[in-house]
């Protein structure tokens, strides 16, 4: 155990790093602005080692991503709107690195797997998968104290291509509406498509819509729970407006 003085090469700011080294375990270090705080932390760690009360991060040197996921799922999944996709993404990582001790994970190792994923899918998909792994490892770091730092934070995300904006021509829109009307077994498809075309609402927003959110007098729809969590209002315009007045679907 030792305390060393650290000077930032850019800002010249002085800090003090305390480091704990125990044979058979990964190093544990912490940086403080004041030397007295570093010495106090160092003394506390020495006392815990002598009392055989090692921090969780030392006991966790054999913990893996597979060990993290049950805790993460129980605590976090119920709060997610995209829990199905998150589960699929984490299952991918579990197959790839699930048995490697967390302390042995490094950015280079993860980046190689990520490159294979980007080559087989897209940069956007690879970024979503990296975000899912990073969230789980942040949980392992902050909540479980099984990691000293999250290696994903040192990986640069792929630059995603800009999406292409395209609008239906009048002919294409007419063909789409005719196709929807022809689906007699699914009469709800027409109002769903008309809402999507005329308002730009997301699929989940449309499928979760209720009558109480629609104001025909003001020709507006109130969305209480959106993708970013904020409420918003969208105009209800023709031809969707007349169709909803006649249907009473929701």
Secondary structure, DSSP 8 states (H G I E B T S, - for coil): -EEEEEE-TTT--EEEEEEE--TTS--EEEEESSHHHHHHHHHHHHHHHHTT---HHHHTTT-BHHHHHHHHHHHHGGG-S-HHHHHHHHHHHHHHHTTSBGGG--HHHHHHHHHHHHHHS-HHHHHHHHHHHHHHHHHHHHTS---SS-GGGGS--------------HHHHHHHHHHHHH-TT-THHHHHHHHHHHH---HHHHHT--GGGEETTTTEEEESS-TTS--EEEE--TTHHHHHHHH---
